[in-house]
Amino acid sequence: MPDKLELVREETMEVVRSVKIQDEFDRKSLKDTKKVEFNITDLPRGIYYLRVMNSQLEKEKQVEMTRLLFE
């Protein structure tokens, strides 16, 4: 289970959304749905990265990034 999810805008490498997984468990929203949702309706079109951070993995595998295109 990851520690944190971040949505990062490629153009600026700025974090535009961030979710700590433990916070979601504490609110019980993750326990019920097993989903984490980001509202992106206010973000401009462009390329973003979903950065998944997991401190429990080996050092070289602690961060995984997936490139996303918002049209």
CHARMM-style PDB file with segment names, atoms N, HN, CA, C and O in Angstrom:
ATOM      1  N   MET     1       0.847  -1.174   0.000  1.00  0.00      PROA
ATOM      2  CA  MET     1       0.000   0.000   0.000  1.00  0.00      PROA
ATOM      3  C   MET     1       0.893   1.238   0.000  1.00  0.00      PROA
ATOM      4  O   MET     1       1.792   1.344   0.834  1.00  0.00      PROA
ATOM      5  N   PRO     2       0.665   2.164  -0.907  1.00  0.00      PROA
ATOM      6  CA  PRO     2       1.486   3.383  -0.941  1.00  0.00      PROA
ATOM      7  C   PRO     2       1.228   4.272   0.270  1.00  0.00      PROA
ATOM      8  O   PRO     2       0.184   4.187   0.916  1.00  0.00      PROA
ATOM      9  N   ASP     3       2.204   5.124   0.560  1.00  0.00      PROA
ATOM     10  HN  ASP     3       3.053   5.193   0.035  1.00  0.00      PROA
ATOM     11  CA  ASP     3       2.070   6.102   1.644  1.00  0.00      PROA
ATOM     12  C   ASP     3       1.339   7.348   1.167  1.00  0.00      PROA
ATOM     13  O   ASP     3       0.538   7.938   1.892  1.00  0.00      PROA
ATOM     14  N   LYS     4       1.635   7.735  -0.075  1.00  0.00      PROA
ATOM     15  HN  LYS     4       2.286   7.255  -0.664  1.00  0.00      PROA
ATOM     16  CA  LYS     4       1.150   9.022  -0.567  1.00  0.00      PROA
ATOM     17  C   LYS     4       1.011   8.967  -2.085  1.00  0.00      PROA
ATOM     18  O   LYS     4       1.779   8.293  -2.771  1.00  0.00      PROA
ATOM     19  N   LEU     5       0.006   9.695  -2.597  1.00  0.00      PROA
ATOM     20  HN  LEU     5      -0.618  10.242  -2.039  1.00  0.00      PROA
ATOM     21  CA  LEU     5      -0.190   9.875  -4.031  1.00  0.00      PROA
ATOM     22  C   LEU     5      -0.131  11.361  -4.329  1.00  0.00      PROA
ATOM     23  O   LEU     5      -0.702  12.174  -3.603  1.00  0.00      PROA
ATOM     24  N   GLU     6       0.567  11.712  -5.405  1.00  0.00      PROA
ATOM     25  HN  GLU     6       1.032  11.051  -5.995  1.00  0.00      PROA
ATOM     26  CA  GLU     6       0.651  13.114  -5.810  1.00  0.00      PROA
ATOM     27  C   GLU     6       0.385  13.224  -7.302  1.00  0.00      PROA
ATOM     28  O   GLU     6       0.814  12.379  -8.088  1.00  0.00      PROA
ATOM     29  N   LEU     7      -0.324  14.270  -7.676  1.00  0.00      PROA
ATOM     30  HN  LEU     7      -0.672  14.956  -7.037  1.00  0.00      PROA
ATOM     31  CA  LEU     7      -0.543  14.604  -9.073  1.00  0.00      PROA
ATOM     32  C   LEU     7       0.338  15.808  -9.366  1.00  0.00      PROA
ATOM     33  O   LEU     7       0.195  16.858  -8.741  1.00  0.00      PROA
ATOM     34  N   VAL     8       1.258  15.649 -10.328  1.00  0.00      PROA
ATOM     35  HN  VAL     8       1.374  14.796 -10.836  1.00  0.00      PROA
ATOM     36  CA  VAL     8       2.291  16.650 -10.606  1.00  0.00      PROA
ATOM     37  C   VAL     8       2.139  17.143 -12.043  1.00  0.00      PROA
ATOM     38  O   VAL     8       2.053  16.340 -12.972  1.00  0.00      PROA
ATOM     39  N   ARG     9       2.108  18.449 -12.223  1.00  0.00      PROA
ATOM     40  HN  ARG     9       2.178  19.101 -11.468  1.00  0.00      PROA
ATOM     41  CA  ARG     9       2.021  19.024 -13.567  1.00  0.00      PROA
ATOM     42  C   ARG     9       3.401  18.985 -14.223  1.00  0.00      PROA
ATOM     43  O   ARG     9       4.377  19.469 -13.649  1.00  0.00      PROA
ATOM     44  N   GLU    10       3.483  18.407 -15.429  1.00  0.00      PROA
ATOM     45  HN  GLU    10       2.690  18.014 -15.895  1.00  0.00      PROA
ATOM     46  CA  GLU    10       4.775  18.235 -16.101  1.00  0.00      PROA
ATOM     47  C   GLU    10       5.446  19.574 -16.402  1.00  0.00      PROA
ATOM     48  O   GLU    10       6.658  19.710 -16.234  1.00  0.00      PROA
ATOM     49  N   GLU    11       4.684  20.539 -16.836  1.00  0.00      PROA
ATOM     50  HN  GLU    11       3.699  20.428 -16.972  1.00  0.00      PROA
ATOM     51  CA  GLU    11       5.228  21.831 -17.260  1.00  0.00      PROA
ATOM     52  C   GLU    11       6.030  22.509 -16.147  1.00  0.00      PROA
ATOM     53  O   GLU    11       7.084  23.089 -16.409  1.00  0.00      PROA
ATOM     54  N   THR    12       5.546  22.438 -14.933  1.00  0.00      PROA
ATOM     55  HN  THR    12       4.690  21.966 -14.721  1.00  0.00      PROA
ATOM     56  CA  THR    12       6.191  23.135 -13.808  1.00  0.00      PROA
ATOM     57  C   THR    12       6.760  22.185 -12.765  1.00  0.00      PROA
ATOM     58  O   THR    12       7.506  22.613 -11.884  1.00  0.00      PROA
ATOM     59  N   MET    13       6.420  20.904 -12.850  1.00  0.00      PROA
ATOM     60  HN  MET    13       5.814  20.556 -13.566  1.00  0.00      PROA
ATOM     61  CA  MET    13       6.752  19.880 -11.856  1.00  0.00      PROA
ATOM     62  C   MET    13       6.194  20.256 -10.478  1.00  0.00      PROA
ATOM     63  O   MET    13       6.732  19.856  -9.445  1.00  0.00      PROA
ATOM     64  N   GLU    14       5.110  21.031 -10.486  1.00  0.00      PROA
ATOM     65  HN  GLU    14       4.673  21.356 -11.325  1.00  0.00      PROA
ATOM     66  CA  GLU    14       4.417  21.451  -9.275  1.00  0.00      PROA
ATOM     67  C   GLU    14       3.400  20.384  -8.870  1.00  0.00      PROA
ATOM     68  O   GLU    14       2.689  19.849  -9.721  1.00  0.00      PROA
ATOM     69  N   VAL    15       3.328  20.074  -7.575  1.00  0.00      PROA
ATOM     70  HN  VAL    15       3.905  20.509  -6.884  1.00  0.00      PROA
ATOM     71  CA  VAL    15       2.323  19.157  -7.063  1.00  0.00      PROA
ATOM     72  C   VAL    15       0.999  19.911  -7.003  1.00  0.00      PROA
ATOM     73  O   VAL    15       0.876  20.910  -6.294  1.00  0.00      PROA
ATOM     74  N   VAL    16       0.005  19.425  -7.757  1.00  0.00      PROA
ATOM     75  HN  VAL    16       0.105  18.614  -8.333  1.00  0.00      PROA
ATOM     76  CA  VAL    16      -1.294  20.103  -7.808  1.00  0.00      PROA
ATOM     77  C   VAL    16      -2.357  19.395  -6.970  1.00  0.00      PROA
ATOM     78  O   VAL    16      -3.369  20.003  -6.618  1.00  0.00      PROA
ATOM     79  N   ARG    17      -2.145  18.141  -6.651  1.00  0.00      PROA
ATOM     80  HN  ARG    17      -1.324  17.648  -6.937  1.00  0.00      PROA
ATOM     81  CA  ARG    17      -3.024  17.382  -5.756  1.00  0.00      PROA
ATOM     82  C   ARG    17      -2.147  16.412  -4.976  1.00  0.00      PROA
ATOM     83  O   ARG    17      -1.150  15.905  -5.489  1.00  0.00      PROA
ATOM     84  N   SER    18      -2.533  16.164  -3.735  1.00  0.00      PROA
ATOM     85  HN  SER    18      -3.343  16.576  -3.318  1.00  0.00      PROA
ATOM     86  CA  SER    18      -1.773  15.255  -2.897  1.00  0.00      PROA
ATOM     87  C   SER    18      -2.708  14.570  -1.915  1.00  0.00      PROA
ATOM     88  O   SER    18      -3.597  15.204  -1.347  1.00  0.00      PROA
ATOM     89  N   VAL    19      -2.503  13.267  -1.716  1.00  0.00      PROA
ATOM     90  HN  VAL    19      -1.781  12.752  -2.177  1.00  0.00      PROA
ATOM     91  CA  VAL    19      -3.324  12.509  -0.783  1.00  0.00      PROA
ATOM     92  C   VAL    19      -2.409  11.598   0.027  1.00  0.00      PROA
ATOM     93  O   VAL    19      -1.635  10.822  -0.533  1.00  0.00      PROA
ATOM     94  N   LYS    20      -2.505  11.701   1.346  1.00  0.00      PROA
ATOM     95  HN  LYS    20      -3.134  12.331   1.801  1.00  0.00      PROA
ATOM     96  CA  LYS    20      -1.822  10.756   2.232  1.00  0.00      PROA
ATOM     97  C   LYS    20      -2.785   9.601   2.481  1.00  0.00      PROA
ATOM     98  O   LYS    20      -3.913   9.810   2.926  1.00  0.00      PROA
ATOM     99  N   ILE    21      -2.342   8.406   2.197  1.00  0.00      PROA
ATOM    100  HN  ILE    21      -1.426   8.236   1.835  1.00  0.00      PROA
ATOM    101  CA  ILE    21      -3.212   7.238   2.283  1.00  0.00      PROA
ATOM    102  C   ILE    21      -3.714   7.020   3.709  1.00  0.00      PROA
ATOM    103  O   ILE    21      -4.874   6.657   3.902  1.00  0.00      PROA
ATOM    104  N   GLN    22      -2.868   7.234   4.699  1.00  0.00      PROA
ATOM    105  HN  GLN    22      -1.925   7.529   4.542  1.00  0.00      PROA
ATOM    106  CA  GLN    22      -3.298   7.058   6.086  1.00  0.00      PROA
ATOM    107  C   GLN    22      -4.459   7.995   6.432  1.00  0.00      PROA
ATOM    108  O   GLN    22      -5.379   7.610   7.154  1.00  0.00      PROA
ATOM    109  N   ASP    23      -4.412   9.221   5.916  1.00  0.00      PROA
ATOM    110  HN  ASP    23      -3.665   9.533   5.329  1.00  0.00      PROA
ATOM    111  CA  ASP    23      -5.521  10.163   6.145  1.00  0.00      PROA
ATOM    112  C   ASP    23      -6.825   9.630   5.568  1.00  0.00      PROA
ATOM    113  O   ASP    23      -7.888   9.780   6.171  1.00  0.00      PROA
ATOM    114  N   GLU    24      -6.737   9.008   4.397  1.00  0.00      PROA
ATOM    115  HN  GLU    24      -5.874   8.887   3.907  1.00  0.00      PROA
ATOM    116  CA  GLU    24      -7.933   8.443   3.767  1.00  0.00      PROA
ATOM    117  C   GLU    24      -8.488   7.281   4.596  1.00  0.00      PROA
ATOM    118  O   GLU    24      -9.703   7.132   4.729  1.00  0.00      PROA
ATOM    119  N   PHE    25      -7.591   6.459   5.151  1.00  0.00      PROA
ATOM    120  HN  PHE    25      -6.604   6.580   5.043  1.00  0.00      PROA
ATOM    121  CA  PHE    25      -8.041   5.383   6.029  1.00  0.00      PROA
ATOM    122  C   PHE    25      -8.710   5.951   7.274  1.00  0.00      PROA
ATOM    123  O   PHE    25      -9.741   5.445   7.717  1.00  0.00      PROA
ATOM    124  N   ASP    26      -8.122   7.000   7.834  1.00  0.00      PROA
ATOM    125  HN  ASP    26      -7.285   7.411   7.474  1.00  0.00      PROA
ATOM    126  CA  ASP    26      -8.692   7.613   9.028  1.00  0.00      PROA
ATOM    127  C   ASP    26     -10.088   8.161   8.770  1.00  0.00      PROA
ATOM    128  O   ASP    26     -10.946   8.119   9.652  1.00  0.00      PROA
ATOM    129  N   ARG    27     -10.320   8.674   7.569  1.00  0.00      PROA
ATOM    130  HN  ARG    27      -9.623   8.708   6.853  1.00  0.00      PROA
ATOM    131  CA  ARG    27     -11.649   9.187   7.210  1.00  0.00      PROA
ATOM    132  C   ARG    27     -12.593   8.074   6.777  1.00  0.00      PROA
ATOM    133  O   ARG    27     -13.780   8.310   6.552  1.00  0.00      PROA
ATOM    134  N   LYS    28     -12.066   6.872   6.663  1.00  0.00      PROA
ATOM    135  HN  LYS    28     -11.102   6.681   6.846  1.00  0.00      PROA
ATOM    136  CA  LYS    28     -12.816   5.671   6.279  1.00  0.00      PROA
ATOM    137  C   LYS    28     -13.246   5.658   4.824  1.00  0.00      PROA
ATOM    138  O   LYS    28     -13.908   4.713   4.396  1.00  0.00      PROA
ATOM    139  N   SER    29     -12.896   6.663   4.056  1.00  0.00      PROA
ATOM    140  HN  SER    29     -12.359   7.432   4.403  1.00  0.00      PROA
ATOM    141  CA  SER    29     -13.314   6.670   2.650  1.00  0.00      PROA
ATOM    142  C   SER    29     -12.608   5.584   1.849  1.00  0.00      PROA
ATOM    143  O   SER    29     -13.198   5.016   0.930  1.00  0.00      PROA
ATOM    144  N   LEU    30     -11.361   5.289   2.180  1.00  0.00      PROA
ATOM    145  HN  LEU    30     -10.881   5.750   2.926  1.00  0.00      PROA
ATOM    146  CA  LEU    30     -10.622   4.261   1.448  1.00  0.00      PROA
ATOM    147  C   LEU    30     -11.068   2.863   1.873  1.00  0.00      PROA
ATOM    148  O   LEU    30     -11.082   1.948   1.050  1.00  0.00      PROA
ATOM    149  N   LYS    31     -11.426   2.688   3.119  1.00  0.00      PROA
ATOM    150  HN  LYS    31     -11.414   3.431   3.788  1.00  0.00      PROA
ATOM    151  CA  LYS    31     -11.893   1.383   3.593  1.00  0.00      PROA
ATOM    152  C   LYS    31     -13.174   0.971   2.892  1.00  0.00      PROA
ATOM    153  O   LYS    31     -13.360  -0.202   2.569  1.00  0.00      PROA
ATOM    154  N   ASP    32     -14.052   1.924   2.656  1.00  0.00      PROA
ATOM    155  HN  ASP    32     -13.900   2.877   2.918  1.00  0.00      PROA
ATOM    156  CA  ASP    32     -15.346   1.621   2.055  1.00  0.00      PROA
ATOM    157  C   ASP    32     -15.259   1.368   0.554  1.00  0.00      PROA
ATOM    158  O   ASP    32     -15.869   0.424   0.053  1.00  0.00      PROA
ATOM    159  N   THR    33     -14.514   2.194  -0.167  1.00  0.00      PROA
ATOM    160  HN  THR    33     -14.019   2.962   0.239  1.00  0.00      PROA
ATOM    161  CA  THR    33     -14.519   2.114  -1.626  1.00  0.00      PROA
ATOM    162  C   THR    33     -13.271   1.501  -2.234  1.00  0.00      PROA
ATOM    163  O   THR    33     -13.305   1.032  -3.372  1.00  0.00      PROA
ATOM    164  N   LYS    34     -12.169   1.499  -1.496  1.00  0.00      PROA
ATOM    165  HN  LYS    34     -12.140   1.881  -0.572  1.00  0.00      PROA
ATOM    166  CA  LYS    34     -10.873   1.026  -1.991  1.00  0.00      PROA
ATOM    167  C   LYS    34     -10.399   1.837  -3.199  1.00  0.00      PROA
ATOM    168  O   LYS    34      -9.646   1.342  -4.037  1.00  0.00      PROA
ATOM    169  N   LYS    35     -10.861   3.108  -3.273  1.00  0.00      PROA
ATOM    170  HN  LYS    35     -11.473   3.510  -2.592  1.00  0.00      PROA
ATOM    171  CA  LYS    35     -10.488   4.007  -4.361  1.00  0.00      PROA
ATOM    172  C   LYS    35     -10.047   5.339  -3.779  1.00  0.00      PROA
ATOM    173  O   LYS    35     -10.537   5.787  -2.743  1.00  0.00      PROA
ATOM    174  N   VAL    36      -9.106   5.957  -4.479  1.00  0.00      PROA
ATOM    175  HN  VAL    36      -8.707   5.593  -5.321  1.00  0.00      PROA
ATOM    176  CA  VAL    36      -8.717   7.332  -4.172  1.00  0.00      PROA
ATOM    177  C   VAL    36      -9.039   8.144  -5.409  1.00  0.00      PROA
ATOM    178  O   VAL    36      -8.612   7.799  -6.511  1.00  0.00      PROA
ATOM    179  N   GLU    37      -9.787   9.218  -5.235  1.00  0.00      PROA
ATOM    180  HN  GLU    37     -10.134   9.498  -4.339  1.00  0.00      PROA
ATOM    181  CA  GLU    37     -10.186  10.045  -6.363  1.00  0.00      PROA
ATOM    182  C   GLU    37      -9.606  11.447  -6.244  1.00  0.00      PROA
ATOM    183  O   GLU    37      -9.532  12.018  -5.155  1.00  0.00      PROA
ATOM    184  N   PHE    38      -9.198  11.986  -7.381  1.00  0.00      PROA
ATOM    185  HN  PHE    38      -9.258  11.522  -8.265  1.00  0.00      PROA
ATOM    186  CA  PHE    38      -8.740  13.362  -7.479  1.00  0.00      PROA
ATOM    187  C   PHE    38      -9.748  14.122  -8.331  1.00  0.00      PROA
ATOM    188  O   PHE    38     -10.098  13.661  -9.417  1.00  0.00      PROA
ATOM    189  N   ASN    39     -10.216  15.264  -7.869  1.00  0.00      PROA
ATOM    190  HN  ASN    39      -9.931  15.638  -6.987  1.00  0.00      PROA
ATOM    191  CA  ASN    39     -11.061  16.115  -8.685  1.00  0.00      PROA
ATOM    192  C   ASN    39     -10.132  16.959  -9.560  1.00  0.00      PROA
ATOM    193  O   ASN    39      -9.337  17.750  -9.052  1.00  0.00      PROA
ATOM    194  N   ILE    40     -10.238  16.784 -10.870  1.00  0.00      PROA
ATOM    195  HN  ILE    40     -10.883  16.141 -11.283  1.00  0.00      PROA
ATOM    196  CA  ILE    40      -9.334  17.488 -11.793  1.00  0.00      PROA
ATOM    197  C   ILE    40     -10.076  18.496 -12.668  1.00  0.00      PROA
ATOM    198  O   ILE    40      -9.495  19.023 -13.616  1.00  0.00      PROA
ATOM    199  N   THR    41     -11.328  18.771 -12.376  1.00  0.00      PROA
ATOM    200  HN  THR    41     -11.800  18.343 -11.606  1.00  0.00      PROA
ATOM    201  CA  THR    41     -12.124  19.651 -13.238  1.00  0.00      PROA
ATOM    202  C   THR    41     -11.566  21.063 -13.322  1.00  0.00      PROA
ATOM    203  O   THR    41     -11.795  21.751 -14.317  1.00  0.00      PROA
ATOM    204  N   ASP    42     -10.842  21.513 -12.308  1.00  0.00      PROA
ATOM    205  HN  ASP    42     -10.656  20.954 -11.500  1.00  0.00      PROA
ATOM    206  CA  ASP    42     -10.296  22.871 -12.321  1.00  0.00      PROA
ATOM    207  C   ASP    42      -8.866  22.947 -12.854  1.00  0.00      PROA
ATOM    208  O   ASP    42      -8.284  24.030 -12.905  1.00  0.00      PROA
ATOM    209  N   LEU    43      -8.299  21.814 -13.250  1.00  0.00      PROA
ATOM    210  HN  LEU    43      -8.772  20.934 -13.209  1.00  0.00      PROA
ATOM    211  CA  LEU    43      -6.926  21.813 -13.756  1.00  0.00      PROA
ATOM    212  C   LEU    43      -6.909  22.063 -15.266  1.00  0.00      PROA
ATOM    213  O   LEU    43      -7.794  21.597 -15.983  1.00  0.00      PROA
ATOM    214  N   PRO    44      -5.906  22.796 -15.746  1.00  0.00      PROA
ATOM    215  CA  PRO    44      -5.808  23.013 -17.187  1.00  0.00      PROA
ATOM    216  C   PRO    44      -5.414  21.727 -17.920  1.00  0.00      PROA
ATOM    217  O   PRO    44      -4.824  20.813 -17.344  1.00  0.00      PROA
ATOM    218  N   ARG    45      -5.757  21.693 -19.189  1.00  0.00      PROA
ATOM    219  HN  ARG    45      -6.237  22.436 -19.656  1.00  0.00      PROA
ATOM    220  CA  ARG    45      -5.329  20.566 -20.025  1.00  0.00      PROA
ATOM    221  C   ARG    45      -3.812  20.482 -19.998  1.00  0.00      PROA
ATOM    222  O   ARG    45      -3.123  21.482 -19.800  1.00  0.00      PROA
ATOM    223  N   GLY    46      -3.311  19.287 -20.197  1.00  0.00      PROA
ATOM    224  HN  GLY    46      -3.871  18.475 -20.358  1.00  0.00      PROA
ATOM    225  CA  GLY    46      -1.863  19.140 -20.246  1.00  0.00      PROA
ATOM    226  C   GLY    46      -1.420  17.770 -19.789  1.00  0.00      PROA
ATOM    227  O   GLY    46      -2.222  16.850 -19.633  1.00  0.00      PROA
ATOM    228  N   ILE    47      -0.125  17.659 -19.579  1.00  0.00      PROA
ATOM    229  HN  ILE    47       0.527  18.406 -19.706  1.00  0.00      PROA
ATOM    230  CA  ILE    47       0.474  16.399 -19.171  1.00  0.00      PROA
ATOM    231  C   ILE    47       0.799  16.484 -17.685  1.00  0.00      PROA
ATOM    232  O   ILE    47       1.346  17.472 -17.197  1.00  0.00      PROA
ATOM    233  N   TYR    48       0.444  15.418 -16.991  1.00  0.00      PROA
ATOM    234  HN  TYR    48      -0.001  14.615 -17.387  1.00  0.00      PROA
ATOM    235  CA  TYR    48       0.648  15.315 -15.551  1.00  0.00      PROA
ATOM    236  C   TYR    48       1.296  13.970 -15.243  1.00  0.00      PROA
ATOM    237  O   TYR    48       1.317  13.069 -16.082  1.00  0.00      PROA
ATOM    238  N   TYR    49       1.811  13.850 -14.056  1.00  0.00      PROA
ATOM    239  HN  TYR    49       1.794  14.582 -13.374  1.00  0.00      PROA
ATOM    240  CA  TYR    49       2.338  12.584 -13.572  1.00  0.00      PROA
ATOM    241  C   TYR    49       1.605  12.210 -12.295  1.00  0.00      PROA
ATOM    242  O   TYR    49       1.339  13.061 -11.446  1.00  0.00      PROA
ATOM    243  N   LEU    50       1.285  10.944 -12.168  1.00  0.00      PROA
ATOM    244  HN  LEU    50       1.501  10.253 -12.858  1.00  0.00      PROA
ATOM    245  CA  LEU    50       0.784  10.424 -10.907  1.00  0.00      PROA
ATOM    246  C   LEU    50       1.991   9.802 -10.220  1.00  0.00      PROA
ATOM    247  O   LEU    50       2.550   8.814 -10.696  1.00  0.00      PROA
ATOM    248  N   ARG    51       2.381  10.386  -9.106  1.00  0.00      PROA
ATOM    249  HN  ARG    51       1.927  11.188  -8.719  1.00  0.00      PROA
ATOM    250  CA  ARG    51       3.550   9.919  -8.359  1.00  0.00      PROA
ATOM    251  C   ARG    51       3.046   9.103  -7.167  1.00  0.00      PROA
ATOM    252  O   ARG    51       2.305   9.605  -6.321  1.00  0.00      PROA
ATOM    253  N   VAL    52       3.460   7.842  -7.119  1.00  0.00      PROA
ATOM    254  HN  VAL    52       4.061   7.434  -7.807  1.00  0.00      PROA
ATOM    255  CA  VAL    52       3.064   6.923  -6.053  1.00  0.00      PROA
ATOM    256  C   VAL    52       4.282   6.676  -5.181  1.00  0.00      PROA
ATOM    257  O   VAL    52       5.310   6.198  -5.660  1.00  0.00      PROA
ATOM    258  N   MET    53       4.166   7.005  -3.891  1.00  0.00      PROA
ATOM    259  HN  MET    53       3.331   7.393  -3.502  1.00  0.00      PROA
ATOM    260  CA  MET    53       5.305   6.873  -2.984  1.00  0.00      PROA
ATOM    261  C   MET    53       5.029   5.794  -1.948  1.00  0.00      PROA
ATOM    262  O   MET    53       3.967   5.768  -1.326  1.00  0.00      PROA
ATOM    263  N   ASN    54       6.004   4.904  -1.772  1.00  0.00      PROA
ATOM    264  HN  ASN    54       6.866   4.925  -2.278  1.00  0.00      PROA
ATOM    265  CA  ASN    54       5.867   3.806  -0.829  1.00  0.00      PROA
ATOM    266  C   ASN    54       7.199   3.602  -0.121  1.00  0.00      PROA
ATOM    267  O   ASN    54       8.134   3.058  -0.708  1.00  0.00      PROA
ATOM    268  N   SER    55       7.294   4.026   1.116  1.00  0.00      PROA
ATOM    269  HN  SER    55       6.534   4.469   1.593  1.00  0.00      PROA
ATOM    270  CA  SER    55       8.544   3.936   1.866  1.00  0.00      PROA
ATOM    271  C   SER    55       8.875   2.510   2.292  1.00  0.00      PROA
ATOM    272  O   SER    55       9.983   2.253   2.762  1.00  0.00      PROA
ATOM    273  N   GLN    56       7.946   1.590   2.140  1.00  0.00      PROA
ATOM    274  HN  GLN    56       7.046   1.799   1.758  1.00  0.00      PROA
ATOM    275  CA  GLN    56       8.169   0.203   2.552  1.00  0.00      PROA
ATOM    276  C   GLN    56       8.943  -0.609   1.507  1.00  0.00      PROA
ATOM    277  O   GLN    56       9.417  -1.706   1.804  1.00  0.00      PROA
ATOM    278  N   LEU    57       9.072  -0.084   0.303  1.00  0.00      PROA
ATOM    279  HN  LEU    57       8.687   0.807   0.061  1.00  0.00      PROA
ATOM    280  CA  LEU    57       9.776  -0.807  -0.754  1.00  0.00      PROA
ATOM    281  C   LEU    57      11.264  -0.501  -0.720  1.00  0.00      PROA
ATOM    282  O   LEU    57      11.717   0.389   0.001  1.00  0.00      PROA
ATOM    283  N   GLU    58      12.014  -1.258  -1.515  1.00  0.00      PROA
ATOM    284  HN  GLU    58      11.646  -1.981  -2.100  1.00  0.00      PROA
ATOM    285  CA  GLU    58      13.443  -0.994  -1.652  1.00  0.00      PROA
ATOM    286  C   GLU    58      13.635   0.431  -2.144  1.00  0.00      PROA
ATOM    287  O   GLU    58      12.784   0.971  -2.851  1.00  0.00      PROA
ATOM    288  N   LYS    59      14.751   1.037  -1.769  1.00  0.00      PROA
ATOM    289  HN  LYS    59      15.443   0.598  -1.194  1.00  0.00      PROA
ATOM    290  CA  LYS    59      14.988   2.454  -2.045  1.00  0.00      PROA
ATOM    291  C   LYS    59      14.761   2.828  -3.503  1.00  0.00      PROA
ATOM    292  O   LYS    59      14.140   3.855  -3.776  1.00  0.00      PROA
ATOM    293  N   GLU    60      15.242   2.029  -4.442  1.00  0.00      PROA
ATOM    294  HN  GLU    60      15.746   1.195  -4.219  1.00  0.00      PROA
ATOM    295  CA  GLU    60      15.100   2.376  -5.856  1.00  0.00      PROA
ATOM    296  C   GLU    60      13.681   2.197  -6.377  1.00  0.00      PROA
ATOM    297  O   GLU    60      13.381   2.640  -7.485  1.00  0.00      PROA
ATOM    298  N   LYS    61      12.805   1.564  -5.613  1.00  0.00      PROA
ATOM    299  HN  LYS    61      13.049   1.204  -4.712  1.00  0.00      PROA
ATOM    300  CA  LYS    61      11.420   1.345  -6.040  1.00  0.00      PROA
ATOM    301  C   LYS    61      10.414   2.144  -5.216  1.00  0.00      PROA
ATOM    302  O   LYS    61       9.209   1.922  -5.341  1.00  0.00      PROA
ATOM    303  N   GLN    62      10.879   3.063  -4.379  1.00  0.00      PROA
ATOM    304  HN  GLN    62      11.857   3.243  -4.277  1.00  0.00      PROA
ATOM    305  CA  GLN    62       9.982   3.779  -3.472  1.00  0.00      PROA
ATOM    306  C   GLN    62       9.064   4.767  -4.185  1.00  0.00      PROA
ATOM    307  O   GLN    62       7.995   5.092  -3.668  1.00  0.00      PROA
ATOM    308  N   VAL    63       9.459   5.249  -5.357  1.00  0.00      PROA
ATOM    309  HN  VAL    63      10.327   4.986  -5.777  1.00  0.00      PROA
ATOM    310  CA  VAL    63       8.632   6.207  -6.091  1.00  0.00      PROA
ATOM    311  C   VAL    63       8.383   5.678  -7.490  1.00  0.00      PROA
ATOM    312  O   VAL    63       9.314   5.303  -8.203  1.00  0.00      PROA
ATOM    313  N   GLU    64       7.116   5.651  -7.874  1.00  0.00      PROA
ATOM    314  HN  GLU    64       6.360   5.955  -7.295  1.00  0.00      PROA
ATOM    315  CA  GLU    64       6.737   5.232  -9.217  1.00  0.00      PROA
ATOM    316  C   GLU    64       5.933   6.363  -9.832  1.00  0.00      PROA
ATOM    317  O   GLU    64       5.066   6.943  -9.178  1.00  0.00      PROA
ATOM    318  N   MET    65       6.220   6.680 -11.097  1.00  0.00      PROA
ATOM    319  HN  MET    65       6.924   6.210 -11.629  1.00  0.00      PROA
ATOM    320  CA  MET    65       5.499   7.766 -11.757  1.00  0.00      PROA
ATOM    321  C   MET    65       4.853   7.245 -13.031  1.00  0.00      PROA
ATOM    322  O   MET    65       5.450   6.477 -13.785  1.00  0.00      PROA
ATOM    323  N   THR    66       3.618   7.681 -13.250  1.00  0.00      PROA
ATOM    324  HN  THR    66       3.133   8.305 -12.637  1.00  0.00      PROA
ATOM    325  CA  THR    66       2.879   7.324 -14.453  1.00  0.00      PROA
ATOM    326  C   THR    66       2.479   8.635 -15.142  1.00  0.00      PROA
ATOM    327  O   THR    66       1.922   9.533 -14.510  1.00  0.00      PROA
ATOM    328  N   ARG    67       2.764   8.731 -16.425  1.00  0.00      PROA
ATOM    329  HN  ARG    67       3.216   8.002 -16.939  1.00  0.00      PROA
ATOM    330  CA  ARG    67       2.462   9.925 -17.196  1.00  0.00      PROA
ATOM    331  C   ARG    67       1.000   9.893 -17.653  1.00  0.00      PROA
ATOM    332  O   ARG    67       0.521   8.879 -18.159  1.00  0.00      PROA
ATOM    333  N   LEU    68       0.298  11.019 -17.467  1.00  0.00      PROA
ATOM    334  HN  LEU    68       0.687  11.843 -17.055  1.00  0.00      PROA
ATOM    335  CA  LEU    68      -1.120  11.135 -17.815  1.00  0.00      PROA
ATOM    336  C   LEU    68      -1.350  12.336 -18.722  1.00  0.00      PROA
ATOM    337  O   LEU    68      -0.668  13.352 -18.587  1.00  0.00      PROA
ATOM    338  N   LEU    69      -2.290  12.232 -19.631  1.00  0.00      PROA
ATOM    339  HN  LEU    69      -2.844  11.406 -19.740  1.00  0.00      PROA
ATOM    340  CA  LEU    69      -2.664  13.344 -20.498  1.00  0.00      PROA
ATOM    341  C   LEU    69      -4.098  13.717 -20.194  1.00  0.00      PROA
ATOM    342  O   LEU    69      -4.999  12.887 -20.316  1.00  0.00      PROA
ATOM    343  N   PHE    70      -4.318  14.969 -19.797  1.00  0.00      PROA
ATOM    344  HN  PHE    70      -3.587  15.643 -19.698  1.00  0.00      PROA
ATOM    345  CA  PHE    70      -5.664  15.476 -19.543  1.00  0.00      PROA
ATOM    346  C   PHE    70      -6.061  16.332 -20.740  1.00  0.00      PROA
ATOM    347  O   PHE    70      -5.431  17.352 -21.022  1.00  0.00      PROA
ATOM    348  N   GLU    71      -7.111  15.909 -21.442  1.00  0.00      PROA
ATOM    349  HN  GLU    71      -7.623  15.081 -21.213  1.00  0.00      PROA
ATOM    350  CA  GLU    71      -7.591  16.648 -22.618  1.00  0.00      PROA
ATOM    351  C   GLU    71      -8.843  17.406 -22.295  1.00  0.00      PROA
ATOM    352  OT1 GLU    71      -9.393  18.086 -23.161  1.00  0.00      PROA
TER     353      GLU     71
END
